[in-house]
Amino acid sequence: MKLKRVLIFLSVCVLWPIGALRAEEGHFYDNVGQGGGRRQPWRSLAGAGSGALQKKDYARAIRFLDAALATNPDPKGAAEIWELRADAYAASGEKSKTRVDYERALSVASKDTTDHLVRAHLYKKMENYRAAAAQFAKAADLAPEDAGAWNDLAWFRATAPGGEGRDGKEAVRAATKACEMTNWKKNSCRMAERSASNAPPGSELKADNGR
């Protein structure tokens, strides 16, 4: 009788949780690769971490992201994971760990001279708005036909906290360029128009056709 109780205890309190955990983690290995091969393990674990982060289960997100880093992803993959883990740490109120992971992600992004938007968003998260503004502007300058890059610059310049990143005139200039590239199509130009509407009074967004 005692042996039976011990076995029941082990199955309920020990074996079942382990099995559930393995099943949960296995889900991200066994249900990937739709339309062809399997994803690398770190991508599956990073996806699990991102999902947990969206559900605001920060402890679980960190656990999955720790596991993803342990599988030795490529440098860009590691940068993505560090950024996700920094987001989880930030939401958990762990400021020192947040900054360390953002800086790790930034060190990888800085080695790619074309990855200015990634650096811009990292600087923004680190509240270095002057550096973020420079990177958003650089991204737009290097891709003058990319309406998305001009949209990003417009939104940042219109909404950045404090005085270091916000610039109403620059927001309207960038928003105008984004709209011109899409021939002022309503759906494509909506974000640019919202950016301009957040600029200081006196800044106006006008099309060549007088709109």
N, C-alpha and C positions, 0 to 999 in steps of 0.2 A: 504493500500500500504506500509506504514511504517512497519507494523507488518510483512508483507511478506518479506521485505528486512532484517529485524532483524532475521527472521527464516533462511533465506538463509545464512546470515553471520555466525550464530551459527553452521549451518550444515557444512559449508565449512571450517571455521577457528577453530572450537572447536570439534564438534562431530566426523567429519571425521578423524582427526589425532588421537583421542583417540581410535576410532574403528580400525584404521590401526595398532596402537601399540598393542592393544589386540590381533588382528589377528596374528601379527608377533610373539608375545610371545606364543599365543595359539598353533601355529604351532609346537613348540618344546615340547608341552605336548601331542598333538593329534596325532603326527606322529612319536612316539617312540614306543618301545616295539615290534619291528618286530620279528615275530616268537614266540610270547607269551607276557606276561604281560607288564605293563607300568613301565617305569623307575621311580625312585624317582624324585620328582620335582627338587631337587638341581642338579641332574645329567643332566637333560634337560637344565636347565639354564646355567650350566657350559659348556655344549656342545655348546649352543648359544654364550656364551662368547668366547669360543675357536674359533668358526667359524668367529666371528667378528674380533678377533685378527689376524687370518690368512688373512683376507681381509684388514687389517691395519686400521680398524675402531675402534680406541682405546677407544674413549669415550663410544661407544656402548658396547664394550667388558667389560669395567669397570662397566657399569650399570648392565649388565646381571650377572657379577660375584658378585657384591654387593648383588643382589637379591638372588643368589645362597647361599651366606653365611648367609643371613637372614632366610633361611629355616632350619638352624641348621643341617648341614650334619655331618656325623660321622667324627672323628678326621682325618683319612686318606683322606677323601673327602675334608675336610677343607684345608689340606695341599696342595692338588692338586690345589684347587681354589686360595689359596694365591700365589702359584707359578705362575699360569696363570695371576693373577692380577698384580703381580710384573713385569712380562714380559710386560704387557700393560703399566704400569707406566714407566718402563724403556724406552720403545719406545716413550713415551710421554715426556720424559726428566724430570720426577719427581723423582729425585734421592732419596730423603729422604723417600718417600712412598715406593719406590722400595725396599730399604734395610729393612724397617720394615716388609714388606710382605715376603721377602725371609727368614728373621730371624724367622718369625712365622712358615713358612713351615719347616724350619730346626729344630725347637724345637719339632715338631711332629715326623719328620723322625728320630731324635736322640733317641727317645724312643724305636725304633725298631732296635735291635742290628744286624739284618741281612740286613737292608736296606742300604747297603753301597753305591750302585750305585746312589740311589736317593740323598744321602748326597753329593756324589762326584759332581754330576751335579749342585746341589745348590751352593756348595762352588765355583765351576768354574764360575757360573753366578755372584757370589759376588766378583770374582777376588781374592779369597783366594786360590792361586794355590798350595801352599804347603799342605794345608789341603785336597784339591781335590785329589792331587797325592796319599796321604796316603789312602784315601777312595777307589780310583780306585784299588790300590794295594791290599787292604784288601779284596775287593770284589773278585778279581781274586784268592787270596790265599784260600779263603773260598769255592770257587767253581772251583777247579783245572781242572775239566773236561768240563767247560763251555767256549767254544771258543769265545762266544760273550763278556764275561767279559775280556778275554785277548785281544780281539780286541779293546775294549774301553780303556784299559790301554795303549796299543800300540799307539793308535791315540792321546791320551792326551799327553803321554810322547814325541811324535814326534812333536806336534803342539802347545803345551802350550805357551802362551806369556811369555816373560821374562825368567829369569834364575831359578825361584823357582820350576817350574813344568816340564820344558823340560829336557829330558835325553835321548840322542841318543842310548846309549848302552841298556838301559832298554827298549826303544821302540822296538829295534830289537829283544831282548830276548822275549818280550811279543808277538810280531808279529810271531816269529818263533814257539812259543808254539801254537798259534792259528792255524797256518798252519799245524803243525804236527797233531793236533786233527782232522783236516778235510782231512788228507792224501794229502795235497797240491792240493786239488781240486780247480780249477781256480776260480769259482764263490764264493766259501766259503772263499777263501784266499785273495780275491781282496783287501778288506779293510786293512788287515794286510800288504799286499805288499805296498799299498799306504802309510801306516804309516811308514814303513821302508824307503820308498823313501824320506820322509820328514825329516829323521834323518840327523845329521851332516855328512859331507864327511868322508869316512873311515869306516862307519857302513855298513855292508852288510847282506842281508837276503839270506841264502842258505839252500836248502833242503839236506837231507841225501843222496838223489840220485844225488847230484851234480848240481842240477838245479840252 
